[in-house]
Amino acid sequence: MLLFSGDPHGDFRPIIQAVETYSPAAAILLGDFDLERSLCEELEEIAAKTEIWFIPGNHDADRDEWYDNLFNSKLGDRNLHGRVVEIAGKRVAGLGGVFRGKIWMPPAAPKFSTQQDLLSTCSRGERWRDKIPRKHHVSIFWQQYQALRAQRADILVTHEAPSSHRYGFRALDELAMAMGVKSIFHGHHHEHYSATIGNGIIVHGVGAAGVVDHEGRVLIVGK
């Protein structure tokens, strides 16, 4: 069994409860953690009971400490963004973060295809830790998207929604179809729902701090 957790926003009790109740092979968190301490500390109770994976959300770069408590935690290497990993026998692809007009807002053409393209335009004062502005560490870049398109997966996890949601993006439908994905799980909009898009791909939106299983069944409603 795989579990998928919607945006915790500081509340990790639901995913801890779900892991203790259902004993899944893995739990995948869909971004927006609002971490006042490291992710490994928040999930210490279940770290030995299941594999923990995640993608970042847009709010995970709102503050230095939120960023560090996620990306620089002992679970930082469990970030699925921009890659495909076999988890419990399923190939799971991750695309975290959000589309932004400054970088790329589909269906418009990208303004910056790579982080390096953006960095080359940033003054010293605009840079964060001598890299791109902090907020754009959770912006989706064309290069990341294209790299995933060239791979195959069974499941795609995203923070943004595909076109099944009224605020979703057709570009994510196209990504899933190119990868041969069978199901998509996303957070961001704090809504539980299931829908079908092109190629019969099933989409499951997961509510804030909610938990669903790999078939989209709502196990914990959340907030």
DATADA-V292191 format. One record per pair of residues at least 12 apart in sequence whose C-alpha atoms are under 7 Angstrom apart, sorted by the first residue. I is the first residue (numbers start at 0). GAP is how many residues later the second one is. D is the distance in Angstrom with one decimal. If there is no record, write none. Layout:
{{I,GAP,D} {I,GAP,D}}
//
This chain:
{{0,23,4.8} {0,24,5.5} {0,212,7.0} {0,213,6.6} {1,22,5.5} {1,23,5.9} {1,24,5.2} {1,25,5.9} {1,211,5.7} {1,212,5.2} {2,21,6.5} {2,23,6.4} {2,24,4.6} {2,25,6.1} {2,208,6.7} {2,209,5.8} {2,210,4.5} {2,211,6.1} {3,23,5.8} {3,24,4.9} {3,25,5.8} {3,207,5.6} {3,208,5.4} {3,209,6.2} {4,23,6.2} {4,24,4.7} {4,25,6.0} {4,201,6.9} {4,204,6.3} {4,205,5.7} {4,206,4.6} {4,207,6.7} {5,23,6.4} {5,24,5.4} {5,181,5.2} {5,200,4.9} {5,201,5.3} {5,202,4.9} {5,203,4.9} {5,204,5.1} {5,205,6.3} {6,23,5.9} {6,24,5.4} {6,25,5.1} {6,26,6.3} {6,180,6.0} {6,181,6.6} {6,201,4.7} {6,202,5.3} {7,24,6.4} {7,25,5.3} {7,200,6.0} {7,201,4.3} {8,23,5.7} {8,24,4.8} {8,25,5.0} {9,23,5.7} {9,24,5.1} {9,25,6.1} {10,198,6.5} {11,30,7.0} {13,195,6.3} {13,196,6.8} {13,206,6.7} {13,208,6.8} {14,196,6.5} {15,30,6.4} {18,27,6.9} {23,26,6.3} {24,25,5.5} {24,26,6.4} {24,63,6.1} {25,24,5.1} {25,25,4.4} {25,26,5.9} {26,23,6.8} {26,24,6.2} {26,25,5.1} {26,26,6.2} {27,24,6.1} {27,25,4.7} {27,26,5.2} {28,24,6.3} {28,25,4.5} {28,26,6.5} {29,24,6.0} {29,25,5.4} {29,26,6.8} {29,128,6.8} {29,129,5.9} {29,156,6.4} {29,157,5.5} {30,23,6.8} {30,24,5.4} {30,25,4.3} {30,26,4.0} {30,128,6.3} {31,24,6.4} {31,25,4.5} {31,26,6.5} {31,27,5.3} {31,28,5.5} {32,27,6.4} {33,26,6.4} {33,32,5.9} {34,31,5.0} {34,34,6.0} {35,30,6.5} {36,32,5.8} {37,31,4.1} {37,32,6.1} {37,35,5.6} {38,30,6.1} {38,31,5.7} {38,34,6.2} {38,36,6.8} {39,33,6.4} {39,34,6.1} {39,35,6.0} {51,26,6.9} {52,25,4.9} {52,26,6.2} {52,27,6.8} {53,24,6.3} {53,25,5.2} {53,26,5.9} {54,24,5.5} {54,25,5.5} {54,26,5.5} {54,39,6.5} {54,40,6.9} {54,41,4.9} {55,40,4.9} {55,41,5.6} {55,82,6.8} {56,39,5.9} {56,40,4.6} {56,81,6.7} {56,102,5.8} {57,39,5.1} {57,40,5.9} {57,80,5.7} {60,73,6.0} {60,74,5.2} {60,77,6.6} {61,73,6.5} {79,13,6.7} {79,14,4.8} {80,13,4.5} {80,14,4.7} {80,15,5.2} {81,12,5.6} {81,13,5.5} {81,62,5.7} {81,66,6.3} {82,65,6.6} {83,69,6.8} {89,64,6.1} {90,62,4.8} {90,63,5.1} {90,64,6.4} {91,61,5.7} {91,62,6.1} {91,63,4.8} {91,64,5.8} {92,60,6.0} {92,62,6.2} {92,63,4.7} {92,64,6.2} {93,62,5.8} {93,63,4.9} {93,64,6.0} {94,62,6.4} {94,63,4.9} {95,42,7.0} {95,62,5.4} {95,63,5.2} {96,41,4.4} {96,42,5.2} {96,43,5.9} {96,62,5.9} {97,40,6.5} {97,41,5.1} {97,42,5.6} {97,61,6.8} {97,62,5.8} {98,40,5.8} {98,41,5.3} {99,39,6.4} {102,38,6.7} {103,37,6.6} {105,65,6.6} {109,32,6.5} {112,28,5.6} {112,29,4.8} {112,30,5.6} {113,27,5.7} {113,28,6.6} {113,29,5.7} {117,14,6.9} {118,12,6.6} {118,13,5.2} {148,26,5.7} {148,29,5.8} {148,30,5.7} {150,28,5.8} {151,27,4.5} {151,28,6.0} {152,26,5.8} {152,27,6.2} {152,28,5.4} {153,26,6.8} {153,27,4.6} {153,28,5.5} {153,29,6.9} {154,26,5.4} {154,27,6.1} {154,28,5.1} {154,29,5.8} {155,20,6.8} {155,25,6.5} {155,27,6.4} {155,28,4.8} {155,29,6.5} {156,27,5.7} {156,28,4.9} {156,29,5.8} {157,27,6.4} {157,28,4.8} {157,29,7.0} {158,27,5.1} {158,28,4.9} {158,29,5.5} {159,26,6.3} {159,27,6.7} {159,28,6.0} {160,25,5.9} {163,31,6.3} {163,33,6.5} {176,22,6.7} {180,20,6.9} {181,19,5.0} {181,20,6.5} {182,18,5.3} {182,19,4.7} {182,20,5.7} {183,18,6.3} {183,19,4.7} {183,20,6.1} {184,18,6.0} {184,19,4.9} {184,20,5.9} {185,18,6.5} {185,19,5.1} {185,20,6.2} {186,18,6.0} {186,19,5.3} {186,20,6.7} {189,16,6.4} {189,17,4.0} {189,18,4.5} {190,14,5.9} {190,15,5.7} {190,16,4.2} {191,13,5.0} {191,14,4.6} {191,15,4.8} {192,12,5.1} {192,13,7.0} {203,12,5.9} {206,14,6.8} {206,15,6.5} {207,14,5.9} {207,15,5.5} {208,13,4.6} {208,14,6.0} {209,12,4.0} {209,13,6.9}}
//
